[in-house]
Amino acid sequence: MENKKKILIVEDDMFIRDIYQVKFDQEGFDVVTVENGLMALEKLKDFSPDAILLDVMMPYMNGMEALRAIKAQEALKNIPIMMLTNISEKENIEEGQALGVNDYLIKSNFTPSEVVNRVKTLLKI
């Protein structure tokens, strides 16, 4: 049996988180979801995803802070990260790119199916 690709979804909006969890489940991914950057860092201690979907605006630790923390850790820095946010300001996109994000998607511009396809492209599957 083929190993499922693992994805960590970091999103504080329960409705959006659930939509993406269902969609990635349907596409054969092993999905883990958390509500903010702090929870993501804690989960990454015992879960090694093939990719991370990361929202920007979240309580406790936002996506940019989480991105910095992930990229600062040797064991985590090579995990592909896709920002999935409604923040479309050029400064935020440039900051994400400077921090090493692999893709930056504006939620309102992509359907869940399109996001799954972008992740598949990112993971070359």
The first five atom37 places (N, CA, C, CB, O) and aatype in JSON, in Angstrom:
{
  "aatype": [12, 6, 2, 11, 11, 11, 9, 10, 9, 19, 6, 3, 3, 12, 13, 9, 1, 3, 9, 18, 5, 19, 11, 13, 3, 5, 6, 7, 13, 3, 19, 19, 16, 19, 6, 2, 7, 10, 12, 0, 10, 6, 11, 10, 11, 3, 13, 15, 14, 3, 0, 9, 10, 10, 3, 19, 12, 12, 14, 18, 12, 2, 7, 12, 6, 0, 10, 1, 0, 9, 11, 0, 5, 6, 0, 10, 11, 2, 9, 14, 9, 12, 12, 10, 16, 2, 9, 15, 6, 11, 6, 2, 9, 6, 6, 7, 5, 0, 10, 7, 19, 2, 3, 18, 10, 9, 11, 15, 2, 13, 16, 14, 15, 6, 19, 19, 2, 1, 19, 11, 16, 10, 10, 11, 9],
  "atom_mask": [
    [1, 1, 1, 1, 1],
    [1, 1, 1, 1, 1],
    [1, 1, 1, 1, 1],
    [1, 1, 1, 1, 1],
    [1, 1, 1, 1, 1],
    [1, 1, 1, 1, 1],
    [1, 1, 1, 1, 1],
    [1, 1, 1, 1, 1],
    [1, 1, 1, 1, 1],
    [1, 1, 1, 1, 1],
    [1, 1, 1, 1, 1],
    [1, 1, 1, 1, 1],
    [1, 1, 1, 1, 1],
    [1, 1, 1, 1, 1],
    [1, 1, 1, 1, 1],
    [1, 1, 1, 1, 1],
    [1, 1, 1, 1, 1],
    [1, 1, 1, 1, 1],
    [1, 1, 1, 1, 1],
    [1, 1, 1, 1, 1],
    [1, 1, 1, 1, 1],
    [1, 1, 1, 1, 1],
    [1, 1, 1, 1, 1],
    [1, 1, 1, 1, 1],
    [1, 1, 1, 1, 1],
    [1, 1, 1, 1, 1],
    [1, 1, 1, 1, 1],
    [1, 1, 1, 0, 1],
    [1, 1, 1, 1, 1],
    [1, 1, 1, 1, 1],
    [1, 1, 1, 1, 1],
    [1, 1, 1, 1, 1],
    [1, 1, 1, 1, 1],
    [1, 1, 1, 1, 1],
    [1, 1, 1, 1, 1],
    [1, 1, 1, 1, 1],
    [1, 1, 1, 0, 1],
    [1, 1, 1, 1, 1],
    [1, 1, 1, 1, 1],
    [1, 1, 1, 1, 1],
    [1, 1, 1, 1, 1],
    [1, 1, 1, 1, 1],
    [1, 1, 1, 1, 1],
    [1, 1, 1, 1, 1],
    [1, 1, 1, 1, 1],
    [1, 1, 1, 1, 1],
    [1, 1, 1, 1, 1],
    [1, 1, 1, 1, 1],
    [1, 1, 1, 1, 1],
    [1, 1, 1, 1, 1],
    [1, 1, 1, 1, 1],
    [1, 1, 1, 1, 1],
    [1, 1, 1, 1, 1],
    [1, 1, 1, 1, 1],
    [1, 1, 1, 1, 1],
    [1, 1, 1, 1, 1],
    [1, 1, 1, 1, 1],
    [1, 1, 1, 1, 1],
    [1, 1, 1, 1, 1],
    [1, 1, 1, 1, 1],
    [1, 1, 1, 1, 1],
    [1, 1, 1, 1, 1],
    [1, 1, 1, 0, 1],
    [1, 1, 1, 1, 1],
    [1, 1, 1, 1, 1],
    [1, 1, 1, 1, 1],
    [1, 1, 1, 1, 1],
    [1, 1, 1, 1, 1],
    [1, 1, 1, 1, 1],
    [1, 1, 1, 1, 1],
    [1, 1, 1, 1, 1],
    [1, 1, 1, 1, 1],
    [1, 1, 1, 1, 1],
    [1, 1, 1, 1, 1],
    [1, 1, 1, 1, 1],
    [1, 1, 1, 1, 1],
    [1, 1, 1, 1, 1],
    [1, 1, 1, 1, 1],
    [1, 1, 1, 1, 1],
    [1, 1, 1, 1, 1],
    [1, 1, 1, 1, 1],
    [1, 1, 1, 1, 1],
    [1, 1, 1, 1, 1],
    [1, 1, 1, 1, 1],
    [1, 1, 1, 1, 1],
    [1, 1, 1, 1, 1],
    [1, 1, 1, 1, 1],
    [1, 1, 1, 1, 1],
    [1, 1, 1, 1, 1],
    [1, 1, 1, 1, 1],
    [1, 1, 1, 1, 1],
    [1, 1, 1, 1, 1],
    [1, 1, 1, 1, 1],
    [1, 1, 1, 1, 1],
    [1, 1, 1, 1, 1],
    [1, 1, 1, 0, 1],
    [1, 1, 1, 1, 1],
    [1, 1, 1, 1, 1],
    [1, 1, 1, 1, 1],
    [1, 1, 1, 0, 1],
    [1, 1, 1, 1, 1],
    [1, 1, 1, 1, 1],
    [1, 1, 1, 1, 1],
    [1, 1, 1, 1, 1],
    [1, 1, 1, 1, 1],
    [1, 1, 1, 1, 1],
    [1, 1, 1, 1, 1],
    [1, 1, 1, 1, 1],
    [1, 1, 1, 1, 1],
    [1, 1, 1, 1, 1],
    [1, 1, 1, 1, 1],
    [1, 1, 1, 1, 1],
    [1, 1, 1, 1, 1],
    [1, 1, 1, 1, 1],
    [1, 1, 1, 1, 1],
    [1, 1, 1, 1, 1],
    [1, 1, 1, 1, 1],
    [1, 1, 1, 1, 1],
    [1, 1, 1, 1, 1],
    [1, 1, 1, 1, 1],
    [1, 1, 1, 1, 1],
    [1, 1, 1, 1, 1],
    [1, 1, 1, 1, 1],
    [1, 1, 1, 1, 1],
    [1, 1, 1, 1, 1]
  ],
  "atom_positions": [
    [[0.84, -1.19, 0.0], [0.0, 0.0, 0.0], [0.88, 1.25, 0.0], [-0.95, 0.0, 1.22], [1.88, 1.31, 0.71]],
    [[0.5, 2.22, -0.78], [1.25, 3.46, -0.92], [1.15, 4.29, 0.36], [0.72, 4.27, -2.12], [0.09, 4.38, 0.97]],
    [[2.28, 4.89, 0.76], [2.26, 5.76, 1.93], [1.54, 7.06, 1.61], [3.7, 6.05, 2.41], [1.78, 7.68, 0.57]],
    [[0.65, 7.46, 2.51], [-0.06, 8.71, 2.33], [0.88, 9.88, 2.6], [-1.3, 8.77, 3.25], [1.73, 9.81, 3.49]],
    [[0.72, 10.94, 1.83], [1.45, 12.17, 2.11], [0.77, 12.84, 3.3], [1.47, 13.12, 0.85], [-0.45, 12.85, 3.41]],
    [[1.59, 13.39, 4.18], [1.07, 14.01, 5.4], [1.09, 15.53, 5.25], [1.9, 13.59, 6.63], [2.04, 16.11, 4.74]],
    [[0.01, 16.15, 5.72], [-0.09, 17.6, 5.65], [-0.57, 18.13, 6.99], [-1.04, 18.03, 4.51], [-1.46, 17.57, 7.63]],
    [[0.04, 19.23, 7.4], [-0.39, 19.94, 8.61], [-1.09, 21.22, 8.17], [0.83, 20.25, 9.57], [-0.51, 22.03, 7.45]],
    [[-2.34, 21.39, 8.6], [-3.11, 22.59, 8.28], [-3.19, 23.44, 9.54], [-4.54, 22.22, 7.74], [-3.69, 23.0, 10.57]],
    [[-2.68, 24.67, 9.44], [-2.66, 25.59, 10.57], [-3.62, 26.73, 10.24], [-1.19, 26.12, 10.87], [-3.3, 27.61, 9.45]],
    [[-4.79, 26.69, 10.85], [-5.88, 27.62, 10.49], [-6.78, 27.81, 11.71], [-6.72, 27.09, 9.26], [-7.25, 26.83, 12.29]],
    [[-7.02, 29.06, 12.11], [-7.84, 29.31, 13.29], [-9.33, 29.26, 13.03], [-7.48, 30.63, 13.86], [-10.1, 29.07, 13.97]],
    [[-9.77, 29.43, 11.79], [-11.19, 29.39, 11.46], [-11.64, 27.93, 11.32], [-11.47, 30.18, 10.15], [-11.23, 27.23, 10.39]],
    [[-12.49, 27.49, 12.25], [-12.9, 26.08, 12.27], [-13.58, 25.66, 10.97], [-13.85, 25.85, 13.45], [-13.33, 24.56, 10.48]],
    [[-14.42, 26.51, 10.4], [-15.12, 26.18, 9.16], [-14.12, 25.94, 8.02], [-16.1, 27.3, 8.78], [-14.21, 24.93, 7.31]],
    [[-13.19, 26.85, 7.84], [-12.18, 26.7, 6.78], [-11.3, 25.48, 7.05], [-11.31, 27.98, 6.68], [-11.0, 24.71, 6.14]],
    [[-10.89, 25.32, 8.3], [-10.05, 24.18, 8.68], [-10.74, 22.86, 8.33], [-9.72, 24.23, 10.18], [-10.12, 21.95, 7.78]],
    [[-12.04, 22.78, 8.65], [-12.79, 21.55, 8.38], [-12.94, 21.3, 6.87], [-14.18, 21.63, 9.03], [-12.81, 20.17, 6.41]],
    [[-13.19, 22.36, 6.1], [-13.32, 22.21, 4.65], [-12.03, 21.62, 4.07], [-13.63, 23.57, 3.99], [-12.08, 20.67, 3.28]],
    [[-10.89, 22.19, 4.46], [-9.63, 21.7, 3.91], [-9.28, 20.31, 4.43], [-8.51, 22.66, 4.26], [-8.71, 19.5, 3.7]],
    [[-9.64, 20.02, 5.67], [-9.38, 18.68, 6.18], [-10.15, 17.64, 5.37], [-9.76, 18.59, 7.67], [-9.59, 16.62, 4.97]],
    [[-11.43, 17.9, 5.12], [-12.24, 16.98, 4.34], [-11.68, 16.83, 2.92], [-13.71, 17.47, 4.28], [-11.56, 15.71, 2.41]],
    [[-11.34, 17.93, 2.3], [-10.85, 17.9, 0.91], [-9.54, 17.12, 0.81], [-10.65, 19.32, 0.38], [-9.39, 16.29, -0.09]],
    [[-8.61, 17.37, 1.71], [-7.34, 16.64, 1.67], [-7.53, 15.17, 2.04], [-6.31, 17.3, 2.61], [-6.85, 14.3, 1.48]],
    [[-8.44, 14.88, 2.97], [-8.78, 13.48, 3.28], [-9.29, 12.77, 2.03], [-9.84, 13.41, 4.41], [-8.86, 11.65, 1.72]],
    [[-10.21, 13.43, 1.32], [-10.78, 12.83, 0.1], [-9.71, 12.57, -0.95], [-11.87, 13.75, -0.48], [-9.84, 11.65, -1.76]],
    [[-8.67, 13.37, -0.95], [-7.59, 13.22, -1.93], [-6.5, 12.26, -1.46], [-6.98, 14.57, -2.23], [-5.47, 12.11, -2.13]],
    [[-6.72, 11.61, -0.32], [-5.8, 10.57, 0.14], [-4.66, 11.04, 1.01], [0.0, 0.0, 0.0], [-3.7, 10.3, 1.21]],
    [[-4.74, 12.24, 1.53], [-3.69, 12.74, 2.43], [-3.98, 12.33, 3.86], [-3.58, 14.27, 2.33], [-5.14, 12.13, 4.24]],
    [[-2.93, 12.2, 4.65], [-3.03, 12.05, 6.1], [-3.0, 13.48, 6.65], [-1.85, 11.13, 6.7], [-1.97, 14.15, 6.54]],
    [[-4.1, 13.94, 7.22], [-4.25, 15.35, 7.59], [-4.29, 15.52, 9.11], [-5.52, 15.92, 6.96], [-5.0, 14.8, 9.82]],
    [[-3.52, 16.49, 9.58], [-3.59, 16.92, 10.97], [-3.87, 18.42, 10.94], [-2.27, 16.58, 11.76], [-3.27, 19.14, 10.14]],
    [[-4.78, 18.89, 11.8], [-5.08, 20.31, 11.84], [-4.81, 20.86, 13.24], [-6.54, 20.58, 11.44], [-4.98, 20.17, 14.24]],
    [[-4.38, 22.12, 13.27], [-4.21, 22.85, 14.53], [-4.73, 24.27, 14.31], [-2.71, 22.85, 15.0], [-4.93, 24.7, 13.18]],
    [[-4.94, 24.99, 15.42], [-5.63, 26.28, 15.37], [-4.73, 27.5, 15.32], [-6.51, 26.39, 16.53], [-5.2, 28.6, 15.03]],
    [[-3.43, 27.35, 15.6], [-2.56, 28.52, 15.6], [-1.08, 28.08, 15.52], [-2.8, 29.38, 16.87], [-0.77, 26.89, 15.55]],
    [[-0.22, 29.06, 15.4], [1.2, 28.78, 15.25], [1.83, 28.07, 16.44], [0.0, 0.0, 0.0], [2.68, 27.2, 16.26]],
    [[1.41, 28.42, 17.66], [1.94, 27.75, 18.84], [1.6, 26.26, 18.82], [1.4, 28.39, 20.13], [2.44, 25.41, 19.11]],
    [[0.35, 25.97, 18.48], [-0.07, 24.57, 18.4], [0.68, 23.84, 17.29], [-1.59, 24.47, 18.18], [0.99, 22.66, 17.42]],
    [[0.97, 24.54, 16.2], [1.71, 23.93, 15.1], [3.1, 23.53, 15.56], [1.81, 24.9, 13.9], [3.55, 22.42, 15.28]],
    [[3.79, 24.43, 16.26], [5.14, 24.11, 16.74], [5.12, 22.94, 17.7], [5.76, 25.33, 17.42], [6.02, 22.09, 17.67]],
    [[4.11, 22.87, 18.54], [3.98, 21.75, 19.47], [3.73, 20.44, 18.7], [2.83, 22.0, 20.49], [4.34, 19.42, 18.99]],
    [[2.84, 20.49, 17.72], [2.5, 19.29, 16.93], [3.71, 18.82, 16.13], [1.32, 19.58, 15.97], [3.89, 17.61, 15.96]],
    [[4.54, 19.74, 15.65], [5.71, 19.36, 14.85], [6.76, 18.61, 15.65], [6.33, 20.59, 14.23], [7.71, 18.08, 15.07]],
    [[6.61, 18.55, 16.96], [7.53, 17.76, 17.79], [7.3, 16.27, 17.59], [7.36, 18.12, 19.27], [8.22, 15.47, 17.77]],
    [[6.06, 15.88, 17.21], [5.76, 14.45, 17.05], [5.06, 14.11, 15.74], [4.92, 13.99, 18.19], [4.56, 13.0, 15.57]],
    [[5.01, 15.05, 14.81], [4.38, 14.82, 13.51], [5.26, 15.46, 12.45], [2.92, 15.41, 13.46], [5.57, 16.65, 12.52]],
    [[5.66, 14.66, 11.47], [6.54, 15.16, 10.4], [5.76, 15.22, 9.1], [7.79, 14.25, 10.25], [5.7, 14.24, 8.36]],
    [[5.17, 16.38, 8.8], [4.38, 16.49, 7.58], [5.26, 16.62, 6.34], [3.44, 17.68, 7.67], [6.42, 17.03, 6.41]],
    [[4.68, 16.26, 5.21], [5.35, 16.47, 3.93], [5.18, 17.92, 3.47], [4.81, 15.5, 2.86], [5.96, 18.41, 2.66]],
    [[4.13, 18.59, 3.99], [3.88, 19.99, 3.67], [3.03, 20.61, 4.77], [3.17, 20.13, 2.28], [2.34, 19.91, 5.51]],
    [[3.1, 21.94, 4.86], [2.32, 22.69, 5.84], [1.52, 23.76, 5.11], [3.25, 23.32, 6.93], [2.07, 24.51, 4.3]],
    [[0.22, 23.83, 5.4], [-0.62, 24.95, 4.96], [-0.74, 25.88, 6.15], [-2.04, 24.46, 4.44], [-1.18, 25.45, 7.22]],
    [[-0.37, 27.13, 5.98], [-0.24, 28.04, 7.11], [-1.01, 29.33, 6.87], [1.22, 28.35, 7.38], [-0.73, 30.08, 5.93]],
    [[-1.99, 29.59, 7.73], [-2.72, 30.86, 7.7], [-1.8, 31.94, 8.28], [-4.08, 30.77, 8.5], [-0.82, 31.62, 8.96]],
    [[-2.1, 33.22, 8.01], [-1.29, 34.3, 8.56], [-1.93, 34.86, 9.84], [-1.12, 35.42, 7.52], [-1.28, 34.92, 10.89]],
    [[-3.18, 35.27, 9.75], [-3.85, 35.91, 10.9], [-4.45, 34.85, 11.83], [-4.94, 36.88, 10.41], [-5.47, 34.25, 11.53]],
    [[-3.77, 34.66, 12.97], [-4.22, 33.69, 13.97], [-3.87, 34.23, 15.36], [-3.58, 32.28, 13.75], [-2.94, 35.03, 15.49]],
    [[-4.62, 33.81, 16.38], [-4.28, 34.24, 17.75], [-3.03, 33.52, 18.28], [-5.47, 33.99, 18.69], [-2.62, 32.49, 17.74]],
    [[-2.46, 34.07, 19.31], [-1.32, 33.51, 20.06], [0.0, 33.59, 19.29], [-1.61, 32.07, 20.42], [0.97, 34.15, 19.79]],
    [[0.03, 33.06, 18.09], [1.23, 33.15, 17.24], [0.75, 33.15, 15.79], [2.24, 31.96, 17.51], [0.16, 32.18, 15.32]],
    [[1.0, 34.25, 15.09], [0.51, 34.32, 13.71], [1.38, 33.5, 12.76], [0.46, 35.77, 13.24], [2.4, 32.94, 13.16]],
    [[0.96, 33.43, 11.52], [1.64, 32.59, 10.55], [3.06, 33.0, 10.25], [0.0, 0.0, 0.0], [3.92, 32.14, 10.06]],
    [[3.33, 34.31, 10.21], [4.7, 34.76, 9.94], [5.63, 34.4, 11.09], [4.73, 36.28, 9.7], [6.77, 33.99, 10.87]],
    [[5.13, 34.54, 12.33], [5.93, 34.14, 13.49], [6.19, 32.63, 13.47], [5.22, 34.55, 14.8], [7.3, 32.17, 13.74]],
    [[5.16, 31.87, 13.14], [5.31, 30.41, 13.06], [6.28, 30.04, 11.95], [3.94, 29.74, 12.82], [7.12, 29.15, 12.12]],
    [[6.18, 30.71, 10.8], [7.08, 30.46, 9.68], [8.53, 30.69, 10.09], [6.71, 31.35, 8.48], [9.4, 29.88, 9.79]],
    [[8.78, 31.81, 10.78], [10.15, 32.1, 11.26], [10.64, 30.99, 12.19], [10.18, 33.46, 12.01], [11.78, 30.53, 12.06]],
    [[9.79, 30.56, 13.11], [10.17, 29.54, 14.08], [10.44, 28.19, 13.42], [9.09, 29.38, 15.14], [11.37, 27.48, 13.8]],
    [[9.63, 27.85, 12.43], [9.82, 26.58, 11.71], [11.12, 26.61, 10.92], [8.61, 26.29, 10.77], [11.91, 25.67, 10.98]],
    [[11.34, 27.68, 10.18], [12.53, 27.79, 9.33], [13.82, 27.88, 10.15], [12.42, 29.0, 8.42], [14.9, 27.61, 9.63]],
    [[13.71, 28.28, 11.43], [14.87, 28.39, 12.3], [15.33, 27.04, 12.85], [14.57, 29.34, 13.43], [16.42, 26.94, 13.42]],
    [[14.5, 26.02, 12.7], [14.82, 24.7, 13.26], [15.38, 23.79, 12.16], [13.58, 24.06, 13.92], [14.73, 23.57, 11.13]],
    [[16.55, 23.27, 12.39], [17.22, 22.43, 11.4], [16.35, 21.26, 10.94], [18.52, 21.9, 11.98], [16.31, 20.95, 9.75]],
    [[15.65, 20.62, 11.87], [14.84, 19.44, 11.54], [13.58, 19.79, 10.75], [14.45, 18.72, 12.81], [12.99, 18.92, 10.12]],
    [[13.18, 21.05, 10.76], [11.92, 21.45, 10.14], [12.09, 22.35, 8.92], [11.06, 22.15, 11.13], [11.16, 22.48, 8.12]],
    [[13.24, 22.97, 8.77], [13.4, 24.07, 7.81], [13.17, 23.69, 6.35], [14.76, 24.64, 7.94], [12.91, 24.56, 5.52]],
    [[13.26, 22.41, 6.02], [13.07, 21.99, 4.62], [11.66, 21.51, 4.28], [14.05, 20.91, 4.3], [11.4, 21.09, 3.16]],
    [[10.76, 21.57, 5.26], [9.36, 21.18, 4.98], [8.75, 22.27, 4.11], [8.54, 20.99, 6.32], [8.79, 23.45, 4.47]],
    [[8.18, 21.91, 2.97], [7.52, 22.92, 2.13], [6.34, 23.55, 2.86], [7.05, 22.3, 0.8], [5.52, 22.86, 3.47]],
    [[6.26, 24.88, 2.78], [5.19, 25.61, 3.45], [4.47, 26.48, 2.43], [5.75, 26.48, 4.61], [5.08, 27.2, 1.65]],
    [[3.13, 26.38, 2.48], [2.28, 27.18, 1.62], [1.45, 28.09, 2.52], [1.37, 26.29, 0.7], [0.68, 27.6, 3.35]],
    [[1.6, 29.4, 2.36], [0.75, 30.33, 3.09], [-0.62, 30.33, 2.41], [1.38, 31.78, 3.12], [-0.71, 30.41, 1.18]],
    [[-1.66, 30.23, 3.21], [-3.03, 30.25, 2.7], [-3.79, 31.27, 3.53], [-3.7, 28.81, 2.76], [-4.17, 30.98, 4.67]],
    [[-4.0, 32.45, 2.98], [-4.47, 33.57, 3.77], [-5.37, 34.48, 2.95], [-3.29, 34.36, 4.32], [-5.47, 34.34, 1.73]],
    [[-6.03, 35.4, 3.63], [-6.79, 36.43, 2.93], [-6.02, 37.74, 2.88], [-8.15, 36.65, 3.6], [-6.51, 38.74, 2.36]],
    [[-4.82, 37.74, 3.42], [-3.99, 38.95, 3.42], [-3.23, 39.01, 2.09], [-2.99, 38.97, 4.64], [-2.38, 38.17, 1.8]],
    [[-3.56, 40.01, 1.3], [-2.98, 40.09, -0.04], [-2.04, 41.29, -0.21], [-4.08, 40.16, -1.07], [-1.62, 41.59, -1.33]],
    [[-1.71, 41.97, 0.89], [-0.8, 43.1, 0.78], [0.57, 42.64, 0.31], [-0.69, 43.83, 2.12], [1.09, 41.62, 0.76]],
    [[1.14, 43.42, -0.58], [2.43, 43.09, -1.18], [3.5, 42.86, -0.11], [2.88, 44.2, -2.12], [4.34, 41.97, -0.25]],
    [[3.48, 43.67, 0.96], [4.49, 43.55, 2.01], [4.44, 42.17, 2.68], [4.3, 44.66, 3.06], [5.48, 41.58, 2.98]],
    [[3.23, 41.67, 2.92], [3.09, 40.36, 3.55], [3.57, 39.24, 2.62], [1.64, 40.11, 3.95], [4.23, 38.3, 3.06]],
    [[3.23, 39.35, 1.36], [3.67, 38.35, 0.39], [5.19, 38.34, 0.32], [3.05, 38.63, -1.02], [5.81, 37.28, 0.33]],
    [[5.79, 39.53, 0.24], [7.25, 39.64, 0.17], [7.91, 39.12, 1.44], [7.67, 41.09, -0.08], [8.96, 38.47, 1.37]],
    [[7.3, 39.39, 2.6], [7.85, 38.89, 3.86], [7.83, 37.36, 3.87], [7.06, 39.45, 5.07], [8.82, 36.72, 4.26]],
    [[6.71, 36.78, 3.45], [6.62, 35.32, 3.39], [7.67, 34.73, 2.47], [0.0, 0.0, 0.0], [8.31, 33.73, 2.8]],
    [[7.85, 35.35, 1.31], [8.85, 34.86, 0.36], [10.25, 35.0, 0.93], [8.74, 35.62, -0.96], [11.08, 34.1, 0.77]],
    [[10.53, 36.11, 1.61], [11.85, 36.32, 2.2], [12.13, 35.29, 3.29], [11.95, 37.74, 2.78], [13.28, 34.92, 3.52]],
    [[11.08, 34.84, 3.97], [11.25, 33.85, 5.03], [11.3, 32.42, 4.5], [10.11, 33.97, 6.03], [11.53, 31.48, 5.26]],
    [[11.09, 32.25, 3.2], [11.26, 30.93, 2.6], [9.99, 30.16, 2.32], [0.0, 0.0, 0.0], [10.04, 28.94, 2.13]],
    [[8.85, 30.85, 2.29], [7.61, 30.14, 1.97], [7.67, 29.66, 0.51], [6.36, 31.06, 2.2], [8.22, 30.34, -0.35]],
    [[7.09, 28.5, 0.24], [7.14, 27.92, -1.11], [6.05, 28.44, -2.02], [7.03, 26.43, -1.02], [6.22, 28.48, -3.24]],
    [[4.92, 28.85, -1.43], [3.82, 29.38, -2.22], [2.99, 30.26, -1.3], [2.95, 28.22, -2.85], [2.96, 30.05, -0.09]],
    [[2.3, 31.25, -1.88], [1.49, 32.19, -1.1], [0.17, 32.33, -1.83], [2.21, 33.58, -0.92], [0.1, 32.95, -2.89]],
    [[-0.89, 31.75, -1.25], [-2.19, 31.75, -1.9], [-3.19, 32.61, -1.13], [-2.72, 30.32, -2.03], [-3.23, 32.57, 0.1]],
    [[-3.98, 33.38, -1.86], [-5.05, 34.16, -1.26], [-6.31, 33.28, -1.27], [-5.28, 35.52, -2.04], [-6.77, 32.86, -2.33]],
    [[-6.84, 32.99, -0.09], [-7.97, 32.05, 0.05], [-9.11, 32.34, -0.92], [-8.51, 32.1, 1.47], [-9.65, 31.43, -1.55]],
    [[-9.47, 33.6, -1.04], [-10.63, 33.94, -1.87], [-10.38, 33.72, -3.36], [-11.01, 35.39, -1.64], [-11.33, 33.71, -4.15]],
    [[-9.14, 33.54, -3.76], [-8.81, 33.34, -5.18], [-8.73, 31.86, -5.59], [-7.49, 34.01, -5.49], [-8.59, 31.56, -6.77]],
    [[-8.81, 30.94, -4.61], [-8.61, 29.52, -4.9], [-9.69, 28.68, -4.24], [-7.22, 29.07, -4.44], [-10.04, 28.92, -3.08]],
    [[-10.21, 27.69, -4.97], [-11.13, 26.74, -4.37], [-10.31, 25.71, -3.59], [-12.02, 26.05, -5.46], [-9.11, 25.58, -3.84]],
    [[-10.91, 24.99, -2.67], [-10.17, 23.93, -1.98], [-9.54, 22.92, -2.94], [-11.1, 23.19, -1.01], [-8.43, 22.45, -2.7]],
    [[-10.22, 22.59, -4.03], [-9.65, 21.66, -5.01], [-8.4, 22.23, -5.65], [-10.68, 21.32, -6.1], [-7.42, 21.52, -5.87]],
    [[-8.42, 23.53, -5.94], [-7.23, 24.18, -6.53], [-6.08, 24.2, -5.54], [-7.56, 25.61, -6.98], [-4.92, 24.03, -5.92]],
    [[-6.39, 24.4, -4.25], [-5.34, 24.38, -3.23], [-4.72, 22.99, -3.15], [-5.9, 24.81, -1.85], [-3.5, 22.85, -3.08]],
    [[-5.56, 21.96, -3.15], [-5.05, 20.58, -3.14], [-4.13, 20.36, -4.34], [-6.22, 19.56, -3.14], [-3.05, 19.77, -4.21]],
    [[-4.55, 20.82, -5.5], [-3.72, 20.64, -6.69], [-2.39, 21.39, -6.58], [-4.46, 21.12, -7.93], [-1.37, 20.89, -7.04]],
    [[-2.4, 22.57, -5.96], [-1.14, 23.31, -5.77], [-0.22, 22.54, -4.82], [-1.43, 24.73, -5.21], [0.99, 22.5, -5.02]],
    [[-0.79, 21.95, -3.78], [0.01, 21.15, -2.85], [0.57, 19.93, -3.56], [-0.83, 20.71, -1.64], [1.74, 19.59, -3.37]],
    [[-0.25, 19.27, -4.37], [0.23, 18.11, -5.13], [1.39, 18.51, -6.04], [-0.92, 17.48, -5.96], [2.38, 17.79, -6.16]],
    [[1.27, 19.67, -6.69], [2.35, 20.16, -7.55], [3.59, 20.43, -6.71], [1.91, 21.46, -8.31], [4.7, 20.06, -7.1]],
    [[3.41, 21.07, -5.56], [4.51, 21.36, -4.68], [5.24, 20.09, -4.26], [4.02, 22.11, -3.45], [6.47, 20.06, -4.16]],
    [[4.47, 19.03, -4.0], [5.04, 17.74, -3.56], [5.38, 16.82, -4.73], [4.08, 17.03, -2.61], [5.83, 15.7, -4.53]],
    [[5.14, 17.3, -5.95], [5.43, 16.52, -7.16], [4.68, 15.19, -7.19], [6.92, 16.26, -7.27], [5.26, 14.14, -7.47]],
    [[3.35, 15.26, -6.88], [2.51, 14.05, -6.95], [1.31, 14.31, -7.83], [2.04, 13.62, -5.53], [0.48, 13.42, -8.02]]
  ]
}
